[in-house]
Amino acid sequence: MDGPQLSQTCELSLSYSADGGSPSNSKAPQVSGVKVQLEMHALWQQFDQLGTEMIVTKAGRRMFPTFQVRISGMDPVAEYVLLMDFIPVDDRRYRYAFHSSSWLVAGRADVAAPSRMHFHPDSPARGAQWMKQTVSFDTLKLTNNLLDDNGHMILNSMHRYQPRFHVVYVDPDPNSHLNAYRNFCSFSFPETRFMAVTAYQNHRITQLKIASNPFAKGFRTTDPQDW
């Protein structure tokens, strides 16, 4: 069981109204009170301390730890869409130095992969449904195939990424697009940052993945020193 976890609240971002008027930082009441708590927080921190790595493949690979959150503060009867995207942490490409067990800058970042959003398959749904249980993005897959046509998230290997989680209120107002910025909130948890790789570089990451992933039990031995 994880210990106490901090929730993130909807952050107000300075925006200008669609008609070019004065700046406004007000969010719609359906999102302004939303709070998001990262599940498996302690495990994410363990990985982050080592330098989290996530495998990317041509066919697509699921994330572990899985990105899971608990949400509160939604309007129970309003409808929401939940989605994720991934943004580069910096403009660098990296390589792993095995002699020092550390990541080194190898040069400028490659051309950015096509930006995509991953919509939670239960979207849209009412706030009451989202809040009653953990929201899991366990169907999300990462790929390095620039021509992917399966909807997977396209990332460049040996680049660092920050997952972002977005809550979007489905506003029934026909003119809602004029104030779209009011109807969403974005959340980023720094401990979920990771390096995209085609094979694990840090053996301690491999060990922790095997030890903590229930689907990796076939790789375990009775001696933890062999992991």
Phi, psi and chi 1 to 4 in degrees:
 res  aa     phi    psi   chi1   chi2   chi3   chi4
   1 MET       -  137.3  -67.3  -70.0  -68.5      -
   2 ASP   -75.7  156.0  -74.6   -6.7      -      -
   3 GLY   -80.9 -167.3      -      -      -      -
   4 PRO   -57.2  142.0  -22.8   32.7      -      -
   5 GLN  -125.2  141.7  -59.4  161.3   15.3      -
   6 LEU   -86.6  139.2  -62.7  176.6      -      -
   7 SER   -94.1  148.8  -63.2      -      -      -
   8 GLN  -101.2  140.2  -76.2 -167.0   10.8      -
   9 THR  -104.4  164.5   56.2      -      -      -
  10 CYS   -63.8  120.5  178.9      -      -      -
  11 GLU   -89.0  134.2  -65.2 -176.7   -0.5      -
  12 LEU   -81.0  129.0  -60.4  179.3      -      -
  13 SER  -114.3  135.2   55.4      -      -      -
  14 LEU   -67.0  123.0 -169.3   65.4      -      -
  15 SER  -136.5  158.1  -55.1      -      -      -
  16 TYR  -103.7  143.4  -77.4   82.8      -      -
  17 SER   -67.0  157.0   58.1      -      -      -
  18 ALA   -63.9  -24.9      -      -      -      -
  19 ASP   -89.1   10.4   60.5    4.4      -      -
  20 GLY    81.0   13.0      -      -      -      -
  21 GLY   -77.3 -157.9      -      -      -      -
  22 SER   -69.3  154.6   59.9      -      -      -
  23 PRO   -65.5  148.2   22.2  -31.8      -      -
  24 SER  -134.6  140.6  168.6      -      -      -
  25 ASN  -118.4   20.7   63.9   -6.1      -      -
  26 SER   -86.7  135.1   61.9      -      -      -
  27 LYS  -103.4  154.3  -71.3  -71.1 -173.3  179.7
  28 ALA   -60.5  144.9      -      -      -      -
  29 PRO   -59.0  -23.5   17.9  -30.6      -      -
  30 GLN   -70.1  -18.3  -70.1   82.0    0.1      -
  31 VAL  -119.6  -18.8  -62.9      -      -      -
  32 SER   -64.5  -26.0   61.6      -      -      -
  33 GLY   -99.7    5.5      -      -      -      -
  34 VAL   -69.4  134.1  171.5      -      -      -
  35 LYS  -122.2  140.6  -67.3 -176.5  178.4 -178.9
  36 VAL  -126.3  131.0  175.7      -      -      -
  37 GLN  -117.4  126.9  174.7 -179.6  -69.5      -
  38 LEU   -75.2  125.1  179.0   67.6      -      -
  39 GLU   -80.2  160.9  -67.1  -73.6  -89.7      -
  40 MET    53.9   37.5  -61.3 -169.7  -67.1      -
  41 HIS   -57.2  -43.6 -177.6 -100.2      -      -
  42 ALA   -63.0  -38.6      -      -      -      -
  43 LEU   -67.9  -43.2 -177.2   59.3      -      -
  44 TRP   -58.0  -40.2  -82.4  106.9      -      -
  45 GLN   -65.4  -38.3  -76.4 -169.8  -41.9      -
  46 GLN   -59.3  -47.2  -80.7 -174.5  -85.5      -
  47 PHE   -65.0  -42.4  -83.5  104.6      -      -
  48 ASP   -61.6  -36.5 -173.2   46.3      -      -
  49 GLN   -65.1  -27.5  -71.2  167.0    3.0      -
  50 LEU   -89.3  -22.6  -63.4  175.8      -      -
  51 GLY   100.5   84.1      -      -      -      -
  52 THR   -57.0  137.5  -50.9      -      -      -
  53 GLU  -122.7  140.7  -60.0  173.2   21.8      -
  54 MET  -125.6  131.7  -66.0  -74.3  180.0      -
  55 ILE   -75.0  135.0  -64.7  -72.4      -      -
  56 VAL  -117.7  137.6  -65.2      -      -      -
  57 THR  -134.5  166.4   65.6      -      -      -
  58 LYS   -61.9  -40.0  -66.4  -65.7 -176.2 -176.2
  59 ALA   -80.6  -18.6      -      -      -      -
  60 GLY   102.4  133.9      -      -      -      -
  61 ARG  -129.7  136.7  178.7   72.8   66.0   87.0
  62 ARG   -70.0  154.3  -73.0 -173.7  171.6   90.1
  63 MET   -81.2  145.3  -65.3  173.5   62.9      -
  64 PHE  -142.4  126.4 -175.7   83.6      -      -
  65 PRO   -61.5  150.0  -20.3   32.4      -      -
  66 THR   -72.0  141.0  -56.5      -      -      -
  67 PHE   -76.2  113.3 -169.8   89.1      -      -
  68 GLN  -134.4  140.9  -61.7  177.6  -30.2      -
  69 VAL  -138.3  159.2  -66.2      -      -      -
  70 ARG  -116.0  137.5  -69.0 -163.3   70.7   90.6
  71 ILE  -118.6  140.8  -52.8  171.7      -      -
  72 SER  -138.0  167.4   59.8      -      -      -
  73 GLY    84.0    6.9      -      -      -      -
  74 MET   -78.5  159.0  -74.8  179.9  163.5      -
  75 ASP   -75.2  117.6 -178.9  -24.6      -      -
  76 PRO   -58.0  -29.5  -21.8   32.7      -      -
  77 VAL  -100.3   -9.7  -62.3      -      -      -
  78 ALA   -77.7  153.8      -      -      -      -
  79 GLU   -98.4  143.1  -71.5 -155.2  -34.0      -
  80 TYR  -134.0  149.6  -63.1   85.6      -      -
  81 VAL  -110.3  134.2  169.2      -      -      -
  82 LEU  -113.2  135.9  -55.7 -174.7      -      -
  83 LEU  -150.5  165.7   56.1  151.7      -      -
  84 MET  -133.6  152.1  -75.2 -172.4   68.8      -
  85 ASP  -144.1  176.6   66.7   -8.3      -      -
  86 PHE  -132.5  129.3  -63.4   80.5      -      -
  87 ILE  -118.8  145.7   58.1  171.8      -      -
  88 PRO   -62.1  139.6  -20.6   32.6      -      -
  89 VAL   -73.7  -33.4  170.5      -      -      -
  90 ASP  -153.5 -172.4   51.6   38.5      -      -
  91 ASP  -108.3   41.1   60.2   -5.8      -      -
  92 ARG  -122.6  152.8  -61.4  -72.9 -174.1  -96.8
  93 ARG  -108.9  145.4  178.0  168.6   43.6   85.9
  94 TYR  -121.1  164.4  -68.5   83.9      -      -
  95 ARG  -138.9  155.3   65.4  179.0  178.0   84.9
  96 TYR   -99.3  126.7 -168.9   75.0      -      -
  97 ALA   -95.7  105.6      -      -      -      -
  98 PHE   -67.9  -31.0  -69.3   94.9      -      -
  99 HIS   -67.1  -26.8   67.5  -82.2      -      -
 100 SER  -114.2    1.3   59.9      -      -      -
 101 SER    50.5   50.1  -62.2      -      -      -
 102 SER  -147.9  159.0   61.2      -      -      -
 103 TRP   -91.1  135.6  -72.0   96.4      -      -
 104 LEU  -121.7  148.4  -55.8  176.1      -      -
 105 VAL   -69.8  128.2  173.7      -      -      -
 106 ALA  -105.9   -7.1      -      -      -      -
 107 GLY   149.3 -169.9      -      -      -      -
 108 ARG   -70.4  154.0  -60.7  -78.6  -65.5 -179.7
 109 ALA   -63.5  149.9      -      -      -      -
 110 ASP   -68.2  168.3  -63.9  -23.8      -      -
 111 VAL   -56.7  132.8  176.0      -      -      -
 112 ALA   -58.7  137.3      -      -      -      -
 113 ALA   -69.5  156.2      -      -      -      -
 114 PRO   -54.6  130.9  -24.7   33.9      -      -
 115 SER   -77.1  132.9  179.4      -      -      -
 116 ARG  -135.2  158.4  -75.5 -179.9  171.0  177.2
 117 MET  -114.2  141.3  -68.5  -79.0 -169.4      -
 118 HIS  -108.5  114.6  175.8   87.7      -      -
 119 PHE   -87.1  131.8  -72.7   77.5      -      -
 120 HIS   -60.3  132.6 -168.3  -76.7      -      -
 121 PRO   -61.4  -18.5   17.9  -30.3      -      -
 122 ASP   -85.7   -2.1  -67.7  -18.2      -      -
 123 SER   -76.0  145.1  -63.0      -      -      -
 124 PRO   -82.1  155.7   31.9  -35.3      -      -
 125 ALA  -150.5  159.5      -      -      -      -
 126 ARG   -71.6  154.7  -69.0 -172.2  173.9 -174.4
 127 GLY   -56.4  -37.5      -      -      -      -
 128 ALA   -58.7  -38.1      -      -      -      -
 129 GLN   -70.3  -44.3  178.3  178.0  -23.5      -
 130 TRP   -62.9  -35.1  -67.4  123.4      -      -
 131 MET   -84.0  -13.3  -67.9 -171.7  -68.0      -
 132 LYS   -81.8  -12.1   71.9  179.9 -179.1 -179.3
 133 GLN  -155.8  169.9   59.6 -166.7    6.5      -
 134 THR   -62.9  135.4  -63.0      -      -      -
 135 VAL   -95.8  119.5  174.8      -      -      -
 136 SER  -117.0  133.1  177.9      -      -      -
 137 PHE   -99.6   53.6  -77.2   82.4      -      -
 138 ASP   -79.8   -8.2   50.3    4.4      -      -
 139 THR   -93.3   -8.1   62.0      -      -      -
 140 LEU   -68.9  134.0 -175.0  153.7      -      -
 141 LYS  -126.8  148.3  -70.0 -173.2  176.9 -177.5
 142 LEU  -106.9  136.2  -51.4  177.6      -      -
 143 THR  -137.1  157.3 -176.3      -      -      -
 144 ASN  -110.9   15.0   57.6  -11.6      -      -
 145 ASN   -87.4  105.4  180.0    8.4      -      -
 146 LEU   -63.2  -19.9  -63.7  176.9      -      -
 147 LEU  -101.2   14.4  -58.5  178.3      -      -
 148 ASP   -54.8  131.9  174.0   77.8      -      -
 149 ASP  -119.6   21.5   58.4    1.9      -      -
 150 ASN  -103.1    3.6  -64.8  -54.5      -      -
 151 GLY    81.5   10.7      -      -      -      -
 152 HIS   -72.5  161.5  -59.4  -29.9      -      -
 153 MET   -81.1  122.1  -53.3  -55.2  -70.9      -
 154 ILE   -92.8  119.4  -56.9  174.1      -      -
 155 LEU  -128.2  154.2  -53.6  179.0      -      -
 156 ASN   -90.3  130.2  -74.6  -37.0      -      -
 157 SER   -64.4  148.7 -179.8      -      -      -
 158 MET    66.5   28.9  -58.1  -51.2 -132.7      -
 159 HIS  -126.2  150.2  -67.6   62.0      -      -
 160 ARG   -96.5  140.8  -67.7 -174.3   71.7 -152.7
 161 TYR  -132.4  151.7  -69.2   92.2      -      -
 162 GLN  -115.6  115.5  170.3   67.9   61.1      -
 163 PRO   -67.1  142.7  -17.6   31.1      -      -
 164 ARG  -126.6  141.0  -66.6 -167.9  -56.7 -178.2
 165 PHE  -115.2  132.6  172.5   64.5      -      -
 166 HIS  -124.0  135.3  -50.5  -82.2      -      -
 167 VAL  -111.3  120.8  174.5      -      -      -
 168 VAL  -119.5  120.7 -177.6      -      -      -
 169 TYR   -77.6  128.0  163.0   53.6      -      -
 170 VAL   -84.1   95.1 -178.1      -      -      -
 171 ASP   -80.5  120.3 -170.7  -14.3      -      -
 172 PRO   -73.4   -9.8   26.4  -33.3      -      -
 173 ASP   -61.4  126.8 -173.0  -31.2      -      -
 174 PRO   -61.4  -20.5   19.6  -31.4      -      -
 175 ASN  -104.2   21.2  -66.5  -41.4      -      -
 176 SER   -61.6  -26.2   62.0      -      -      -
 177 HIS   -63.7  -21.0   63.2  -78.0      -      -
 178 LEU   -70.7  -23.6  -63.6  177.4      -      -
 179 ASN  -128.5   42.1  -67.0  -59.0      -      -
 180 ALA   -57.9  -33.9      -      -      -      -
 181 TYR   -61.6  -23.0   67.7   88.2      -      -
 182 ARG   -75.3  -19.6  -61.4 -171.5   66.6 -119.1
 183 ASN  -100.2   12.0  -66.2  -31.0      -      -
 184 PHE  -141.0  157.7   76.8   91.3      -      -
 185 CYS  -137.4  144.1  -92.2      -      -      -
 186 SER  -116.7  146.4  -59.8      -      -      -
 187 PHE  -134.6  133.6  -56.2   84.1      -      -
 188 SER  -130.1  131.8  -65.0      -      -      -
 189 PHE  -110.3  111.1  -63.4   90.3      -      -
 190 PRO   -55.8  -30.3  -25.0   34.6      -      -
 191 GLU   -71.8   -7.0   57.9  -90.8   50.2      -
 192 THR   -95.4    3.3   61.5      -      -      -
 193 ARG   -61.4  150.0  -68.6  179.1  178.4 -179.7
 194 PHE  -154.5  162.7   63.5   86.1      -      -
 195 MET   -97.6  128.9 -172.3   76.2   69.4      -
 196 ALA   -81.2  129.1      -      -      -      -
 197 VAL  -139.5  156.7  -63.4      -      -      -
 198 THR   -93.0  -13.3   54.6      -      -      -
 199 ALA  -154.9  143.1      -      -      -      -
 200 TYR   -60.5  135.8  -67.1  127.6      -      -
 201 GLN   -98.6  -42.2  -55.2  -64.7  -61.6      -
 202 ASN   -91.7  118.4 -176.0  -15.3      -      -
 203 HIS   -64.4  -23.8   73.5  -80.6      -      -
 204 ARG   -71.5  -29.7  -69.2  177.7  -63.5  174.2
 205 ILE   -66.5  -43.2  -70.5  -68.4      -      -
 206 THR   -58.0  -45.7  -52.8      -      -      -
 207 GLN   -61.0  -45.1  -67.6  169.8   -4.6      -
 208 LEU   -68.7  -36.5 -175.0   54.9      -      -
 209 LYS   -62.9  -46.0  -65.2 -105.6 -175.3  177.1
 210 ILE   -65.4  -40.6  -67.3  173.2      -      -
 211 ALA   -69.8  -30.1      -      -      -      -
 212 SER  -110.5  -10.6   53.4      -      -      -
 213 ASN   -94.5  116.8 -172.6  -13.3      -      -
 214 PRO   -62.3  -22.7   20.7  -32.3      -      -
 215 PHE   -84.0   -3.3  -63.7  102.6      -      -
 216 ALA  -104.5   14.0      -      -      -      -
 217 LYS   -62.2  -23.9   61.3 -176.7  179.4 -178.6
 218 GLY   -68.3  -16.9      -      -      -      -
 219 PHE   -91.8   -7.4  -66.3   96.3      -      -
 220 ARG   -80.5  152.5  -64.8  179.4 -169.0  148.0
 221 THR  -124.3  174.1   69.3      -      -      -
 222 THR   -74.4  -16.2   54.6      -      -      -
 223 ASP  -108.4  109.6 -177.5    2.7      -      -
 224 PRO   -57.1  -25.0  -21.0   31.7      -      -
 225 GLN   -67.6  -16.8  -62.3  -58.7  -43.4      -
 226 ASP   -88.1   -8.9  -68.0  -21.6      -      -
 227 TRP   -68.0      -  -67.8  -10.7      -      -
